Amino acid sequence: MAATLDTVRIQNKLVDLGKAGPFYRATYDGAGKKVVDETTAIVPVTVLANEVAATFDMSPVNKRDYVLDRQTWSWLLKLSFSCEVTGEAFESALMDNPPILAKDTAHKRQVILKLVRLTPKHPPTQDPGQGSQLDYAFEVQSTPQ
């Protein structure tokens, strides 16, 4: 079996997570208080995942030789919706059980996708003509080769 690059595995996993959600519609009552409908999950209109930064440094191999290794690896998952949503259930699931891409015969590293930041953009409360955009930042933690 040919090895899949970690970038492909990570990007595919983040896209799958974004599509799966769950995300719920948020509206406002007459008093301006938020109301969340948790009976129907809302699917993102767009789901984009890309790496945004990486740093590299020397890493010891067998305590004698040194090679360059990735020290940090940052990714961004951008989700756009046709209405205002809340991502709290999605975030809770990621915090309770961070996604892990297992090490196997085709992959030299185990990869953990750690949620580190959310940057939400919501439509105006009384004029929800546009939907929410949720940008999730992840840090990749991986085992050495």
Summary of the structure (lengths in Angstrom):
residues: 145
radius of gyration: 18.6
end to end distance: 18.5
largest distance: 68.7
contacts: 380
relative contact order: 0.24
helix: 17%
strand: 50%
